[in-house]
Amino acid sequence: MELAIRIFSMAIAAIFVQNFVLARFLGLCPYIGVSKKLDSALGMGMAVIFVMTLASTFTWLIQHFLLIPLQMEFLQTIAFILTIASLVQFVEMVIQKTAPALYKALGVFLPLITTNCAVLGVAILNVQEEYTFFGAILNGLFAGIGFTLVLVLMAGIRERMDKAEVPEAMKGMPIAMIIAGGMALAFLGFAGLQF
Amino acid sequence: MSNFKEFTKGLVKENPVFVMALGLCPTLGVTSSVANGIGMGLAATFVLVMANIIISLIKDLIPTKVRIPAYIVVIASFVTIVDMVMHAYLPALYKSLGLFIPLIVVNCIILGRAEAFAGKNKVIPSIFDGLGMGLGFTLALVVIASVREFLGNGTLLGIQIMPSSYQPMLIAILAPGAFLVMGFLMAILNMLKKK
């Protein structure tokens, strides 16, 4: 029971209180870039959840069984980014084979998960926060869910914005930023929420 | 003359942040004070110039298929150097930039310049390109950070500008303020461009 509560409070913290996009400013490129259509946002979100969970798992193993015993923690950045790059390549190959429609919809953004700072960010945060193995995996999963949540919400809002009358200078990126600001304001309301 | 053009294009015409909307995460994440903005900008400029030099030197040795991983390793090495130097000599700045220093690796500007410029050009133009883009990035960070620090704290670079009766708009240095300030700055730029 106590374990369940701890997992629950971790989920709340990672999804709402310390949301990766709106509170930590990680993964903004896909957040702005892939949020024009609801289905591609959902697909991107799923891919990110998957990659983030896998990346948390593998980078934790690399950190604790390779870098720490060999005292090469300073190679962390290089080791982690290479791990993530190969994972993304793998996921890309799998999606291309199993779901060509999804692959087409995500287009150029799938390889860009490598340079999605949210993925490298979660890997480094896992080390900094000194999570246990399962803690790291769960943190990756919840962070991914938090990312997907705001990405999908954003896509929903932007689909409706298409029909709204936006001032000429505000069209495109500026209005997307203002919407993001509004969402961040709403998510600020979760600050301090603890169980 | 042409080298001078490579240098100036990054400052205004092809400004990586305002025009190309690249590298948004550090742009919004570290700009709560001008000092952080300058530190981040110069760190990224160093990595950008060094990575551009190395990549333009070795571009003919790398097979096209594995060029992205090769570029990432080069970039990650310089980021590791910046990380260690900053940790040793600028501990206060290191602490306030935090996660965003290792995340320079995944800054799309750097990989973008490697792919779009350094991988195709000679060393000297690549240096100027990197310098221009890096300083353009720094300029954008300083502009955004100035607005945020001024509104949110009444100071610039830590120096009190507004009279003490000024009630700071705390929102500007919190997460939502980053999005809102960025949105309005982009809209203003759009307006100026239309005229």
Chai-1 contact restraints between the chains, C-beta under 6 A:
chainA,res_idxA,chainB,res_idxB,connection_type,confidence,min_distance_angstrom,max_distance_angstrom,comment,restraint_id
A,A23,B,A175,contact,1.0,0.0,6.0,A-B,restraint_1
A,F25,B,C25,contact,1.0,0.0,6.0,A-B,restraint_2
A,F25,B,L28,contact,1.0,0.0,6.0,A-B,restraint_3
A,F25,B,G29,contact,1.0,0.0,6.0,A-B,restraint_4
A,L26,B,C25,contact,1.0,0.0,6.0,A-B,restraint_5
A,L28,B,L24,contact,1.0,0.0,6.0,A-B,restraint_6
A,L28,B,C25,contact,1.0,0.0,6.0,A-B,restraint_7
A,T77,B,A76,contact,1.0,0.0,6.0,A-B,restraint_8
A,T77,B,V79,contact,1.0,0.0,6.0,A-B,restraint_9
A,T77,B,T80,contact,1.0,0.0,6.0,A-B,restraint_10
A,T77,B,P102,contact,1.0,0.0,6.0,A-B,restraint_11
A,T77,B,V105,contact,1.0,0.0,6.0,A-B,restraint_12
A,I78,B,A76,contact,1.0,0.0,6.0,A-B,restraint_13
A,I81,B,I72,contact,1.0,0.0,6.0,A-B,restraint_14
A,I81,B,A76,contact,1.0,0.0,6.0,A-B,restraint_15
A,I81,B,V105,contact,1.0,0.0,6.0,A-B,restraint_16
A,A85,B,P69,contact,1.0,0.0,6.0,A-B,restraint_17
A,T115,B,V106,contact,1.0,0.0,6.0,A-B,restraint_18
A,T115,B,C108,contact,1.0,0.0,6.0,A-B,restraint_19
A,T115,B,L111,contact,1.0,0.0,6.0,A-B,restraint_20
A,C117,B,C25,contact,1.0,0.0,6.0,A-B,restraint_21
A,C117,B,L103,contact,1.0,0.0,6.0,A-B,restraint_22
A,C117,B,V106,contact,1.0,0.0,6.0,A-B,restraint_23
A,L120,B,V106,contact,1.0,0.0,6.0,A-B,restraint_24
A,I124,B,P102,contact,1.0,0.0,6.0,A-B,restraint_25
A,A169,B,A187,contact,1.0,0.0,6.0,A-B,restraint_26
A,A169,B,N190,contact,1.0,0.0,6.0,A-B,restraint_27
A,A169,B,M191,contact,1.0,0.0,6.0,A-B,restraint_28
A,M170,B,A187,contact,1.0,0.0,6.0,A-B,restraint_29
A,M173,B,A21,contact,1.0,0.0,6.0,A-B,restraint_30
A,M173,B,M186,contact,1.0,0.0,6.0,A-B,restraint_31
A,P174,B,G183,contact,1.0,0.0,6.0,A-B,restraint_32
A,P174,B,M186,contact,1.0,0.0,6.0,A-B,restraint_33
A,P174,B,A187,contact,1.0,0.0,6.0,A-B,restraint_34
A,M177,B,F179,contact,1.0,0.0,6.0,A-B,restraint_35
A,M177,B,M182,contact,1.0,0.0,6.0,A-B,restraint_36
A,M177,B,G183,contact,1.0,0.0,6.0,A-B,restraint_37
A,I178,B,G183,contact,1.0,0.0,6.0,A-B,restraint_38
A,A180,B,F179,contact,1.0,0.0,6.0,A-B,restraint_39
A,G181,B,P176,contact,1.0,0.0,6.0,A-B,restraint_40
A,G181,B,F179,contact,1.0,0.0,6.0,A-B,restraint_41
A,G181,B,L180,contact,1.0,0.0,6.0,A-B,restraint_42
A,A184,B,A175,contact,1.0,0.0,6.0,A-B,restraint_43
A,A184,B,P176,contact,1.0,0.0,6.0,A-B,restraint_44
A,A184,B,F179,contact,1.0,0.0,6.0,A-B,restraint_45
A,L185,B,P176,contact,1.0,0.0,6.0,A-B,restraint_46
